Amino acid sequence: FILVLSSFYYFTIYTNNNVDKIIAPPPRLTNTHYRTQPTTTTTPSSTMNHTAMGESPQDASSLANLSRSNPNNLNGTNSPQPAPDVTSGRETTALSSHRGVSGTILEAAFVDPAYTWPPADGQGKNAIELQASTALIKSAAPQDAVEEEEISLSPSMMSTDDEAEGVGENEREVREPKFRKKVVTTTREVTTSRGGIFKCCRNSTEQVVESRTIRVDEQGREVSDERRQAMTNNYHRQRHENLQAKQARREERQRRILAKKKKRRREARARERYKRVPEGILIYRLDTSDRTVTLVSGPSSNTDMERLLQQTVVVHAKPSSDKSRRGIILTGSNGETHTLVACEQRTAIAWLESMDMMLAFQSNPASEAALAASGGSRGGFMGGSSVGKARGSNWAKGQESKLSQTEREEIEERYVNLAAYSNNLIRAGAIPSAGSVQKGKHAGGAGGIYYTVTQVREDGEEYDEETLESIAKRRAVIKDSWDFFRMVCSLLRDRRKYDEVFRRMQLDPVYPYLNSMTGLNDPGDDMAMGGNSGADKPLTQMHREEYDDMSNSQIALDLVKRAEFALPSLVEICKALAGSLGMEEVGVGPVKDASAALRKAEKKYEGDVLKVTDFCRALLVVKDFPTLLALLELARDSFGPLIRRVKLSTLKSDRNAKPGGYRDCIINLELKEHICEIQIHLWPMWVVCGVDGFRHYRHCLEYSTDTFGDPFEALAGLDRKTMAELIVMAEEAVADMPLETLEWYHEKFILDYFAETGLFLHHGLNEWAETTLRALIKLRCQSPDIGPDHHETITLYKYLEQALRAQKKVHEADEVAEKIFRNKQMQKTEAVEAEKSLWDQFILEPFESIVDPNKKEREEEERIKKEVRASKKAWRKIRNDRFKFLDGTD
């Protein structure tokens, strides 16, 4: 036993052990939530994420999750009833409480059906204007007197615990990573013994083999430097995200508070504003977010309460056919119809366009809630969905049907902003109205006073992304487009006038004789008839040797000097002609300047300034064709050797007119070695445009308006948005002259209304196009210079037929077509009877025509010769009666 024991302890046994040496004690790890109070509490994980700002879970959800639950439940309770300060989309009078719902609120004045509008002169028109203005002035002071204490906010909105610890529902709890150092040593145990061979005294000691320091996390796991840096970066990133989310919640709260303040101010302002509405006026509000039309003013003393429209959900809207052109027919969700007549034309147009846009939108929670509250069914009107896109909306057809909801909202915003801006300009009298003798008389009605437009978004927040400057710039662009379209209508109207005048002038007995005459050096400008293109003009200024070393500018300046030298001689010749023929319209000069001559040469004569022959120019206006023949004969006998050209080509029946339809005669003379020009105008042609005839010619040439058969063709290719904005500009143009006050001598406004009719026809507003056309036809029939058979009246009848057929009014359209046909037959009876007899002979003698195929041409030539001989005989008679002094001219 002793031997065994001694051998067991004879050797030393070495063991290695890992011993932890804790440098710092670990922190206390608890699931702790810190509030603003100094106490520390532990929050269960099920509710910890909802207490970010000291709110109840419902309050935090309403802000962080943006009404994921009931959108009306913003009062921080579980009750389904809305808070006192938050109303549903159906009940609100100014704003929609549905989250994510956008729209526009329009308020305007309409006529009480029990009253007439506008009142007759002397029966309160000015009184209504004054009363409305005074009411607004009195209500201006208290409209902003809304104290913040009066604004009731939900608990979530009144919370001020943003600085407290905690997270929202959409945030993650972030805890700063903590690390500690840990020393890891490697030791070995050494056992020694004493006592000689018996080894009876043992001694055990630890010896450190290796010692190192490591970093561990809160769970005691070793963390490398790279892992530590990644965890620290992730903490700072998440903390930054949470701070941003907290700031967003704070801003959302402030936004809601501000929205409620604005709502309260608006409601208070509306209560004051509509407390004293003039008698006979009803103020309605259109909210496109929920498609409702609501009466916001009180009834008048004579109002029929049974027929009064107080509120309806609109599923269809169209223009009415009343003569005032201010009516809108509304169809409600239950199929009932109501007619609203606005006080202003522009109100009816803007409201109808806004409703048309509104009905093209997809349904939203606000419109569905309004429909349910009104008792309407989702089946809607005429079997369709009343809350989806309306089939009758023009904005739901064609290319507009492909627009997204966002694009539709942007278009609606721009349109109503432009309409409101235009109304403000009209109210302020900032729109010039040339030719109006009653400026501002009709533009300042009460309807304009109560015309307001408000853009709203979710939770009633108003926003103004589009500044007044941008609206003004866009209005300027649309105004230029309207002016151009109106100019095209004017140019083509005058072109038709010129054509009609020339048609009637050809009935003059001396015209066949004039038509048979051949001008001097007059190939004409009609290339199809062998005329020149301008560059090969046969008549030019004299070419001088010194011109070889001069530029075009220098040549033009020299020709200007020579024109000024020849001008007195031209004046004397014109005086002699005017005195002999008794002409009253005579004009001389001014001399064309060098820059204008160079532009004309570059545009028409390929830069050859010598072909410009009107540096020195004059004009004479003759009464008729006989006077023109007398002038030509007098010029030939008086200064025949000086005549270099007589241009009659535009007066020929087989030649084209000048651009724009104008026709005249030109005589070129050489005076003092310079070619001068006398323009001879015929009074029936001259009176159409007067001194503006040249501007008409220049615009027709510049814009190639002769290529348009119809002025409304200029609207081809325009989208519906631009067309709607053009109608706003048209209403600006006629703001001073409502349709029912228009008279036959208001030519400027008649043209404006005619141009607007084209917009109506292209925009699908056929009812208002019909109303306007009937009014214009009536005025043209009343005009002493036009009448029912005039070509302008017939043109209006053609457009009226188009509007009637678009409305399926077949019987009325056929009656109008019959009037147009009778007018054509009447014009045919004015033609020469010889043509009819010629065709009768051709039909009665077919065999002879076959044997002699040239018989028709020979008979036509013989007929023309007979006409010319008869015309020349008529000229001789007129010459003896009116111009007998020509016999003594040598």
C-alpha positions, 0 to 999 in steps of 0.5 A, spaced: 500 500 500 505 504 501 509 503 495 502 504 491 501 510 494 508 513 493 508 511 486 501 515 485 504 521 488 511 521 485 509 524 479 506 531 478 499 532 475 498 538 471 491 540 469 489 547 465 483 551 467 479 557 464 477 562 470 473 568 468 476 574 471 470 580 471 473 587 470 466 591 470 459 588 473 454 587 467 448 592 467 441 590 469 437 588 463 430 589 463 425 591 459 424 598 461 420 604 458 421 611 460 416 616 461 417 623 462 415 622 470 421 620 474 419 613 475 421 607 471 416 602 469 416 596 465 411 595 459 408 589 456 411 588 449 404 588 446 403 595 448 409 598 448 409 600 441 403 604 442 405 609 447 410 613 443 408 620 445 404 618 452 398 616 448 393 611 448 394 605 443 388 608 439 391 615 439 398 613 436 395 608 431 391 614 428 397 618 427 403 613 426 398 609 421 394 615 418 387 612 420 388 605 418 382 603 422 376 607 422 378 614 418 372 618 422 375 615 429 380 621 430 378 622 437 382 617 441 377 613 443 374 606 441 367 609 440 364 609 433 361 616 433 366 622 431 368 627 435 365 633 436 370 637 432 370 632 426 364 630 422 363 625 416 364 627 409 357 627 408 355 632 414 361 637 413 359 643 409 366 645 407 371 640 408 372 632 407 374 628 413 376 622 409 383 621 409 386 621 402 380 624 399 381 630 395 377 635 391 374 642 390 369 646 393 366 651 389 361 656 392 356 661 387 350 665 387 344 662 383 337 665 382 331 663 386 326 660 382 321 664 385 324 670 382 327 673 376 334 675 374 337 680 372 332 684 375 329 689 371 332 696 370 330 700 376 327 694 380 333 693 385 339 691 381 344 696 384 341 695 390 342 688 390 349 689 388 350 694 394 347 690 399 351 684 397 357 688 398 355 691 404 354 685 407 361 682 406 364 688 408 360 688 415 362 680 416 370 682 414 372 684 421 369 678 425 371 673 420 378 671 423 376 672 430 376 665 432 380 663 438 385 657 439 381 655 445 375 654 441 378 649 437 377 642 440 382 637 438 382 629 440 387 627 445 392 624 440 392 631 437 393 635 444 399 630 446 406 633 447 410 627 449 414 627 443 420 628 447 419 622 451 422 615 450 418 610 446 416 608 439 410 608 434 407 603 431 411 603 425 417 604 428 422 599 432 425 599 439 432 601 438 437 600 444 444 602 444 448 596 444 453 596 450 459 592 451 464 590 456 471 588 457 473 581 459 479 578 461 480 571 459 486 567 463 489 560 461 492 557 468 495 550 470 495 547 477 502 545 479 502 540 485 508 539 489 510 534 495 515 533 500 517 528 505 522 524 501 520 518 499 513 518 502 511 524 499 506 526 505 506 533 504 503 536 498 502 543 495 498 545 489 499 552 486 496 555 480 500 558 474 498 563 469 500 560 462 496 566 458 492 572 459 488 576 454 482 581 454 476 580 449 470 585 448 463 581 449 456 583 449 450 583 454 449 576 453 457 575 454 458 573 447 465 575 444 464 581 439 469 582 434 471 590 432 468 589 426 461 586 429 462 592 434 462 597 429 456 594 425 452 594 431 454 601 433 452 604 426 446 600 426 444 603 432 445 610 430 441 609 423 435 606 427 435 612 432 435 617 426 430 614 423 426 614 429 427 621 430 425 622 423 418 619 424 417 622 431 418 629 427 413 627 422 408 625 427 409 632 430 408 635 424 402 631 422 399 633 429 401 641 427 398 640 420 391 637 423 391 643 428 392 648 423 387 644 419 382 645 424 383 652 425 382 654 418 376 649 418 373 653 424 375 660 421 372 658 414 365 656 417 365 662 421 366 666 415 361 662 411 356 663 417 357 671 417 357 671 409 351 668 408 347 671 413 344 677 409 344 674 402 340 679 397 333 677 396 332 672 390 339 669 391 341 662 393 348 660 395 350 653 393 356 649 394 359 644 390 364 639 393 367 635 388 370 630 393 363 627 395 359 630 389 354 634 393 351 640 392 348 643 398 344 650 399 348 654 404 344 660 405 337 661 407 331 662 403 328 668 401 321 670 403 318 668 396 322 661 396 318 655 394 320 650 400 317 644 397 321 645 390 327 648 393 334 644 392 337 643 399 342 638 398 343 632 393 349 627 390 350 629 383 350 623 378 349 627 372 349 634 369 348 637 363 346 644 360 339 647 360 336 650 354 334 656 357 335 662 353 339 665 359 344 660 358 345 660 365 342 653 367 344 646 369 340 640 370 342 636 375 340 629 376 341 626 383 342 619 386 335 617 387 333 619 380 330 626 381 332 632 377 333 639 379 335 645 375 339 651 377 340 657 374 346 661 375 346 669 376 352 669 371 354 665 365 361 664 367 358 661 374 354 656 370 360 654 365 365 653 371 360 649 375 358 644 369 365 643 367 367 642 374 361 637 375 363 633 368 370 632 371 368 630 378 363 625 375 369 622 371 373 620 377 373 614 380 369 613 387 372 614 393 370 613 401 367 620 401 362 619 395 360 613 397 358 615 404 355 621 401 351 616 397 349 612 403 347 618 407 342 620 401 339 614 401 341 612 394 343 605 391 350 603 389 346 601 382 345 608 381 342 612 376 340 609 369 342 602 372 350 604 372 354 605 378 353 612 381 359 612 385 364 610 379 366 613 373 359 616 370 358 614 363 355 621 361 361 625 363 365 627 357 371 626 361 370 619 361 370 618 353 376 618 348 383 620 350 381 623 357 378 616 359 386 614 359 388 619 364 390 617 371 386 619 378 392 624 379 392 627 372 385 628 373 386 632 380 391 636 377 387 638 371 381 640 375 386 644 380 388 648 374 382 649 371 378 651 377 384 656 379 384 659 372 376 660 373 377 663 380 383 668 377 379 670 371 373 671 376 377 676 380 380 679 374 372 681 372 370 683 379 376 688 379 375 691 372 382 689 370 380 686 363 380 691 358 373 691 354 374 694 347 368 697 344 364 696 350 359 702 352 357 698 358 364 696 361 363 693 368 355 694 368 354 687 368 360 684 370 359 686 378 353 683 379 352 679 386 353 673 382 361 675 382 361 677 389 359 670 391 363 666 386 369 662 390 373 656 389 377 653 395 382 647 394 382 642 399 385 635 401 385 630 406 383 632 413 381 639 410 387 642 409 388 647 404 394 647 399 396 652 394 401 649 390 400 653 384 402 660 385 398 666 383 404 668 378 404 661 375 396 662 374 397 668 371 402 666 366 398 660 364 392 665 363 396 669 358 398 663 354 391 661 354 389 668 352 393 668 346 390 662 344 383 665 345 385 671 341 388 667 335 382 663 335 378 669 335 382 672 329 381 666 325 374 667 326 374 674 324 379 673 318 374 667 315 368 671 316 371 677 312 373 672 307 366 670 306 364 677 306 368 679 300 366 672 297 359 674 297 360 682 295 364 679 289 358 675 287 353 680 288 358 685 284 358 680 278 351 681 277 352 688 275 351 689 267 357 692 266 361 686 269 362 682 263 365 687 259 370 689 265 371 681 265 373 681 258 378 686 258 385 684 258 390 688 263 397 691 261 403 687 263 398 683 268 399 675 268 396 675 275 399 671 281 395 665 280 400 660 278 394 655 275 392 660 270 399 662 268 401 667 272 407 669 275 410 667 282 413 674 284 420 672 282 419 673 275 415 679 276 415 683 269 415 690 272 421 692 276 424 699 278 429 702 273 436 698 274 442 703 274 449 702 273 451 704 280 447 699 283 452 694 281 456 696 286 451 697 292 448 692 297 441 691 297 440 696 303 443 701 299 439 700 293 433 700 297 435 707 301 436 710 294 429 708 291 426 711 298 429 718 296 427 717 289 420 715 291 420 722 295 422 726 289 416 723 285 411 723 290 408 730 289 407 728 282 403 722 284 399 727 289 397 731 283 395 725 278 390 723 284 387 729 285 386 730 278 382 723 278 378 724 284 376 731 282 374 728 275 370 722 278 367 725 284 371 720 289 371 722 296 376 717 299 383 718 297 390 717 300 397 718 298 403 715 302 407 715 306 413 712 302 415 705 304 421 705 308 427 701 306 427 696 311 419 694 309 422 694 302 427 689 304 423 684 308 418 684 302 423 683 297 426 677 301 419 674 302 416 675 295 421 677 290 427 672 292 431 678 295 430 683 288 429 689 291 428 692 284 421 688 284 418 692 289 414 697 286 410 701 291 415 705 294 411 711 292 403 709 293 396 712 293 389 709 294 383 711 290 376 708 292 371 708 287 363 707 287 362 701 283 364 698 276 362 703 272 366 708 276 372 704 275 371 703 267 371 711 267 377 711 271 381 707 267 379 710 260 380 717 264 387 715 266 389 712 259 387 718 255 390 723 260 397 720 262 397 713 258 404 714 256 406 714 263 402 707 265 407 701 265 402 696 268 394 695 269 393 689 274 385 687 273 387 679 274 384 679 281 377 682 279 376 676 273 371 671 275 376 665 273 382 668 277 383 667 285 382 673 289 388 675 294 389 672 300 383 673 305 378 674 299 380 681 297 380 684 290 382 690 287 385 694 281 392 696 281 395 701 276 403 703 276 406 709 273 413 711 271 414 718 274 421 722 274 424 715 272 421 711 278 415 706 278 409 708 283 403 705 284 395 707 285 391 702 288 384 702 286 379 700 291 371 698 290 367 701 295 363 694 296 370 691 298 373 697 301 367 697 306 368 690 309 374 692 313 376 699 311 383 701 312 384 695 316 383 691 309 391 691 309 392 688 316 386 682 314 390 681 307 397 680 311 394 676 317 391 671 312 397 671 308 401 669 314 397 664 317 394 661 311 387 662 313 385 660 306 386 653 307 381 653 312 374 651 310 371 652 317 374 657 322 372 651 327 377 647 324 383 651 328 380 647 334 382 640 331 387 637 335 386 641 342 385 636 348 379 637 352 383 641 358 385 646 353 378 647 350 375 648 357 380 653 359 379 657 352 371 657 354 374 661 360 377 666 356 371 666 352 367 668 358 372 673 360 371 676 353 363 677 354 363 678 361 360 685 360 355 683 355 350 677 357 347 674 352 340 676 353 342 684 353 346 683 346 344 687 341 344 687 333 350 693 333 354 689 338 359 687 332 365 685 337 361 681 342 357 678 336 364 675 334 366 673 341 359 669 342 360 666 335 367 664 337 365 661 343 360 657 339 365 653 336 368 651 343 361 649 345 360 645 339 367 641 340 366 641 347 360 637 347 356 643 350 351 643 344 345 645 348 349 652 349 351 652 342 344 652 340 342 657 345 347 662 342 346 660 335 339 662 336 340 668 339 345 670 334 341 668 328 335 673 331 340 679 331 342 678 324 335 678 322 334 684 326 340 688 322 338 692 317 345 691 313 344 683 313 337 680 314 335 673 314 337 671 307 344 674 308 350 669 307 352 670 315 345 668 317 345 662 313 352 660 316 349 660 323 343 656 320 348 651 318 352 651 325 345 650 328 343 644 324 349 641 327 348 643 334 341 640 333 343 633 330 348 632 336 342 633 340 338 628 336 333 634 335 331 631 328 325 635 326 328 641 328 334 640 324 330 638 318 327 645 318 333 648 319 336 644 313 330 646 309 331 654 310 338 653 307 336 649 301 331 654 299 337 660 300 341 656 295 335 655 290 334 663 291 341 664 289 341 659 283 335 663 280 339 669 280 344 666 275 344 667 268 338 664 264 343 662 258 346 657 261 340 653 263 337 654 255 344 651 253 343 645 257 336 644 255 339 644 248 344 639 249 339 634 252 334 635 246 339 634 241 343 629 243 345 626 236 347 633 234 352 634 240 355 627 238 356 629 231 359 635 233 362 635 240 365 642 239 358 645 239 358 646 246 364 650 246 362 654 240 355 656 243 359 658 250 363 662 246 358 665 242 354 666 249 360 670 252 360 674 246 353 676 246 354 678 254 360 682 253 356 686 247 350 687 251 355 689 257 359 694 253 352 697 250 350 698 258 356 701 259 355 706 253 349 708 256 351 709 263 357 713 260 353 717 257 349 718 263 354 719 268 361 720 265 359 724 259 365 729 260 369 723 258 367 724 250 371 731 251 377 728 254 383 728 249 
